């Protein structure tokens, strides 16, 4: 018999496994090879099998090439986010491995990573929210979220514009393209642009027509500096407290040695200034991100020729709330239903909560319409019901109590009770929950949400929220 074959068979006999199956199944038996009874001559075979199996498994998601492409990078598309309705809190699996202890541990995403400095094991992990704001018929918004180590929660990944700061879709500045000059839009005007104020010592003004402007249709304004502080300004009042706003302008230092600046004052750290290159005669974008104060918030934007006689051409001034949520074009509907018979004998409203659902208010300009249809089967009973709301701080009743009285003379019957409520001032950013509460007498025999009562099939009860944009 061939010596190598004999060694393989001997190894199989010692280990109690088929040597031809080494590596076929990665289990405790495979991990025990080699042991103290293994033949030294077969160690190379075991090592080769181990390397092959390691490569085969790891190469599923990592690049195991040869030579320069053996770079251990993850393959394109190999990242896998959590995909579920509720925000995950733990890793799937044994968690991180503690080599010093020789054990796994720490599955919560908020667990600090071993050997790191204040880094969660959840850092960088993603979650796709399947139901989002809408749970009707699996109409998923599939919002992408990322783990936030400060709050130990997942937060939405917000879309950003091509610039260096995220913006919304509404420009807060007035006459940012200087189309309104002296009321005529004439290029020959020398007046301060409408909506803007000259800052003493006032610069001189002139306007360029569309043929002389590379920034699209419309006008551009030329400011010639007078003194060291000449500028035009515009004040934005009534802004959100402690909120980041992004300011941008296209600026062109038109002649040699000219320099232009965008300056914002009134924020937490001011002034904030972005200054152009010198004398390029080419448009560039100046940008400033400013956080408003905690109190009533106002910011002042200035367009400044940096030095006396500097000539600066400005166009397309824009101001946005950073990462502002923009109301969608249509409404969003959120439903919950209950078709299970509920035996309810309870005289306390808050103990009999039948239907609850909620919605996150994404931005200003929304109302929430709440519609309830409560299916009730009664036997000589009295029932009271109401709608309660919680946008933070606990549930509070928001509708008058609705009474439901059975027919006299001990008569079974089924009816639907309709209630509605319009929340005209939901808290922006809060998850507002709405629920149906019921109260009965001690001797009542009411059943809420009967699927079948006295032979009549019912559809059960429902609670619908309509998140409606009003702007």
ZAMARGU-4260 file (C-alpha; in steps of 0.2 Angstrom, whole numbers, plus 5000, padded with zeros to 4 digits):
<rodrens>
0) 5000/5000/5000 | 5006/5017/4996 | 5014/5025/5011 | 5005/5042/5010 | 4988/5033/5008
5) 4993/5022/5023 | 4996/5038/5033 | 4979/5046/5028 | 4970/5030/5033 | 4980/5029/5049
10) 4975/5047/5053 | 4957/5044/5049 | 4957/5029/5061 | 4965/5039/5075 | 4953/5053/5074
15) 4938/5043/5070 | 4934/5053/5054 | 4936/5051/5036 | 4952/5059/5031 | 4945/5063/5014
20) 4932/5074/5023 | 4944/5085/5032 | 4938/5103/5030 | 4921/5098/5022 | 4912/5103/5038
25) 4919/5116/5050 | 4914/5109/5067 | 4922/5104/5083 | 4929/5089/5076 | 4938/5098/5062
30) 4944/5111/5074 | 4952/5097/5085 | 4964/5092/5071 | 4978/5090/5073 | 4979/5083/5091
35) 4992/5073/5101 | 4989/5057/5092 | 4990/5064/5074 | 5005/5059/5063 | 5018/5072/5061
40) 5019/5068/5042 | 5001/5073/5040 | 5002/5090/5048 | 5005/5098/5031 | 4989/5091/5024
45) 4979/5098/5039 | 4988/5115/5038 | 4984/5116/5019 | 4966/5111/5022 | 4964/5124/5036
50) 4971/5137/5024 | 4959/5132/5010 | 4944/5132/5021 | 4948/5149/5029 | 4951/5156/5011
55) 4935/5149/5005 | 4924/5156/5019 | 4933/5173/5020 | 4933/5176/5001 | 4914/5176/5001
60) 4915/5194/5006 | 4933/5199/5005 | 4946/5199/4991 | 4958/5185/4992 | 4969/5187/4976
65) 4986/5183/4972 | 5001/5195/4973 | 4996/5214/4973 | 4977/5211/4973 | 4978/5201/4989
70) 4973/5216/4998 | 4960/5210/5011 | 4947/5223/5005 | 4929/5220/5007 | 4921/5216/4990
75) 4910/5230/4983 | 4892/5229/4990 | 4898/5218/5004 | 4891/5229/5018 | 4875/5223/5026
80) 4864/5235/5035 | 4851/5229/5048 | 4834/5228/5039 | 4819/5228/5050 | 4805/5239/5057
85) 4811/5243/5074 | 4828/5251/5078 | 4840/5237/5082 | 4849/5238/5099 | 4861/5222/5099
90) 4872/5214/5087 | 4866/5198/5078 | 4878/5184/5085 | 4890/5182/5099 | 4896/5200/5100
95) 4914/5206/5100 | 4928/5194/5105 | 4939/5197/5120 | 4955/5188/5117 | 4962/5192/5134
100) 4947/5183/5142 | 4945/5170/5128 | 4927/5173/5127 | 4914/5183/5117 | 4904/5197/5125
105) 4896/5214/5123 | 4881/5212/5111 | 4872/5229/5114 | 4877/5242/5101 | 4881/5254/5114
110) 4895/5243/5121 | 4912/5251/5120 | 4924/5243/5108 | 4938/5233/5117 | 4955/5242/5114
115) 4946/5258/5107 | 4944/5275/5115 | 4925/5279/5117 | 4920/5269/5101 | 4904/5259/5102
120) 4903/5242/5093 | 4888/5250/5085 | 4899/5264/5077 | 4896/5265/5058 | 4883/5252/5058
125) 4868/5255/5047 | 4849/5251/5048 | 4836/5252/5035 | 4819/5256/5043 | 4807/5245/5034
130) 4790/5253/5039 | 4796/5271/5043 | 4781/5283/5045 | 4769/5271/5035 | 4764/5254/5040
135) 4749/5251/5029 | 4751/5237/5016 | 4770/5237/5019 | 4772/5254/5011 | 4790/5256/5017
140) 4800/5272/5016 | 4816/5262/5019 | 4824/5276/5028 | 4843/5274/5030 | 4849/5277/5048
145) 4867/5277/5056 | 4872/5273/5074 | 4874/5289/5084 | 4887/5286/5098 | 4881/5302/5108
150) 4863/5297/5109 | 4865/5278/5108 | 4852/5278/5094 | 4850/5277/5076 | 4848/5293/5067
155) 4842/5296/5049 | 4855/5299/5035 | 4850/5315/5027 | 4852/5320/5009 | 4865/5333/5006
160) 4868/5345/4992 | 4884/5345/4982 | 4892/5358/4993 | 4900/5356/5009 | 4885/5357/5020
165) 4868/5350/5019 | 4853/5361/5014 | 4835/5361/5012 | 4825/5367/4997 | 4819/5384/5001
170) 4830/5400/5000 | 4827/5411/5014 | 4836/5427/5007 | 4826/5440/4997 | 4832/5446/4980
175) 4847/5435/4981 | 4850/5437/4962 | 4847/5456/4962 | 4833/5456/4950 | 4825/5470/4959
180) 4835/5486/4958 | 4826/5502/4959 | 4809/5494/4955 | 4813/5493/4936 | 4826/5479/4936
185) 4836/5491/4925 | 4855/5488/4923 | 4858/5507/4923 | 4852/5508/4941 | 4864/5514/4955
190) 4852/5511/4969 | 4854/5498/4983 | 4846/5482/4978 | 4829/5479/4985 | 4829/5471/5002
195) 4847/5475/5005 | 4854/5489/5016 | 4870/5499/5012 | 4883/5498/5026 | 4892/5514/5029
200) 4903/5520/5021 | 4891/5514/5007 | 4899/5506/4992 | 4894/5512/4975 | 4883/5501/4964
205) 4881/5495/4947 | 4872/5480/4938 | 4877/5469/4924 | 4865/5462/4911 | 4863/5444/4907
210) 4875/5445/4892 | 4889/5450/4904 | 4885/5437/4918 | 4891/5419/4917 | 4879/5414/4931
215) 4863/5411/4922 | 4849/5423/4917 | 4847/5439/4927 | 4858/5452/4935 | 4873/5453/4945
220) 4878/5467/4956 | 4895/5476/4956 | 4901/5484/4973 | 4915/5496/4973 | 4922/5497/4991
225) 4922/5514/5000 | 4933/5513/5015 | 4937/5498/5025 | 4919/5493/5030 | 4908/5497/5015
230) 4895/5483/5011 | 4877/5478/5009 | 4868/5468/5021 | 4852/5459/5024 | 4845/5453/5041
235) 4836/5437/5043 | 4825/5438/5058 | 4814/5424/5067 | 4826/5410/5063 | 4825/5394/5073
240) 4835/5394/5089 | 4852/5384/5090 | 4850/5379/5072 | 4864/5378/5058 | 4861/5389/5043
245) 4871/5389/5027 | 4875/5405/5018 | 4882/5405/5000 | 4886/5418/4987 | 4895/5418/4970
250) 4909/5431/4971 | 4920/5438/4957 | 4935/5449/4962 | 4935/5458/4945 | 4952/5467/4944
255) 4970/5464/4950 | 4972/5465/4969 | 4953/5464/4972 | 4946/5453/4986 | 4928/5449/4991
260) 4920/5442/5007 | 4905/5435/5014 | 4902/5439/5032 | 4888/5433/5044 | 4885/5440/5061
265) 4873/5436/5075 | 4877/5418/5078 | 4885/5408/5092 | 4902/5412/5085 | 4903/5428/5075
270) 4908/5435/5064 | 4910/5420/5052 | 4919/5425/5036 | 4924/5417/5019 | 4935/5427/5008
275) 4939/5425/4990 | 4955/5423/4980 | 4963/5439/4975 | 4960/5447/4958 | 4955/5431/4948
280) 4941/5439/4938 | 4933/5422/4940 | 4917/5417/4950 | 4919/5406/4965 | 4908/5401/4979
285) 4909/5408/4996 | 4901/5399/5010 | 4898/5400/5029 | 4889/5389/5041 | 4882/5398/5056
290) 4873/5392/5072 | 4860/5403/5079 | 4859/5408/5097 | 4848/5399/5110 | 4836/5414/5111
295) 4826/5423/5098 | 4838/5421/5083 | 4843/5434/5070 | 4857/5433/5058 | 4865/5447/5047
300) 4873/5443/5030 | 4885/5455/5022 | 4893/5456/5005 | 4910/5465/5007 | 4923/5472/4995
305) 4937/5469/5007 | 4947/5485/5004 | 4944/5502/4998 | 4941/5503/4979 | 4940/5484/4978
310) 4927/5479/4964 | 4917/5464/4968 | 4903/5456/4958 | 4891/5446/4967 | 4877/5435/4962
315) 4865/5421/4968 | 4865/5423/4987 | 4857/5408/4995 | 4853/5405/5014 | 4846/5388/5019
320) 4843/5379/5035 | 4855/5365/5036 | 4848/5347/5033 | 4830/5354/5034 | 4816/5342/5031
325) 4805/5347/5017 | 4787/5342/5017 | 4782/5330/5003 | 4769/5334/4990 | 4756/5322/4997
330) 4749/5316/5013 | 4755/5301/5023 | 4743/5288/5030 | 4746/5277/5045 | 4734/5264/5050
335) 4731/5251/5064 | 4717/5239/5066 | 4710/5227/5079 | 4698/5213/5075 | 4700/5203/5091
340) 4686/5202/5104 | 4690/5211/5120 | 4681/5207/5136 | 4681/5224/5144 | 4675/5228/5162
345) 4685/5242/5168 | 4680/5259/5175 | 4697/5267/5171 | 4700/5275/5154 | 4719/5272/5154
350) 4717/5254/5158 | 4707/5251/5143 | 4718/5256/5128 | 4712/5248/5112 | 4721/5256/5098
355) 4738/5266/5098 | 4749/5272/5083 | 4761/5286/5081 | 4769/5297/5068 | 4785/5307/5068
360) 4783/5326/5063 | 4797/5329/5050 | 4796/5348/5049 | 4785/5363/5052 | 4769/5365/5041
365) 4760/5349/5046 | 4744/5344/5054 | 4738/5327/5060 | 4720/5321/5057 | 4715/5307/5068
370) 4700/5296/5063 | 4693/5282/5073 | 4680/5269/5070 | 4676/5258/5085 | 4666/5242/5083
375) 4656/5239/5099 | 4645/5224/5104 | 4634/5228/5119 | 4621/5220/5131 | 4612/5233/5141
380) 4628/5243/5144 | 4635/5260/5144 | 4652/5264/5137 | 4662/5280/5136 | 4677/5283/5124
385) 4689/5297/5120 | 4705/5300/5110 | 4722/5304/5119 | 4738/5312/5112 | 4756/5311/5118
390) 4769/5322/5109 | 4781/5320/5124 | 4776/5321/5142 | 4763/5308/5143 | 4745/5305/5136
395) 4732/5319/5138 | 4714/5318/5132 | 4711/5329/5117 | 4693/5325/5113 | 4677/5326/5124
400) 4670/5309/5130 | 4659/5301/5118 | 4645/5290/5126 | 4638/5274/5119 | 4621/5268/5126
405) 4613/5251/5122 | 4595/5249/5117 | 4583/5247/5132 | 4576/5231/5138 | 4591/5220/5138
410) 4594/5219/5119 | 4610/5214/5110 | 4616/5225/5096 | 4632/5230/5087 | 4637/5247/5081
415) 4651/5257/5075 | 4657/5273/5085 | 4665/5286/5075 | 4677/5299/5082 | 4689/5312/5075
420) 4702/5324/5080 | 4714/5337/5071 | 4730/5341/5079 | 4735/5358/5072 | 4751/5360/5082
425) 4761/5344/5083 | 4778/5346/5090 | 4791/5346/5076 | 4803/5332/5077 | 4793/5323/5090
430) 4785/5306/5088 | 4767/5310/5092 | 4756/5295/5098 | 4737/5294/5097 | 4726/5281/5106
435) 4708/5276/5109 | 4703/5274/5127 | 4687/5266/5134 | 4678/5267/5151 | 4664/5256/5156
440) 4654/5252/5172 | 4657/5238/5183 | 4642/5228/5177 | 4644/5232/5159 | 4645/5218/5146
445) 4652/5227/5132 | 4664/5219/5119 | 4674/5230/5109 | 4680/5225/5091 | 4668/5210/5089
450) 4672/5200/5074 | 4656/5191/5075 | 4641/5196/5086 | 4624/5187/5085 | 4629/5180/5068
455) 4634/5197/5060 | 4652/5198/5055 | 4660/5214/5059 | 4676/5222/5052 | 4683/5227/5069
460) 4690/5244/5074 | 4702/5255/5066 | 4713/5270/5070 | 4720/5281/5055 | 4732/5295/5056
465) 4734/5307/5041 | 4750/5317/5041 | 4745/5332/5030 | 4757/5346/5024 | 4748/5363/5024
470) 4761/5373/5015
</rodrens>
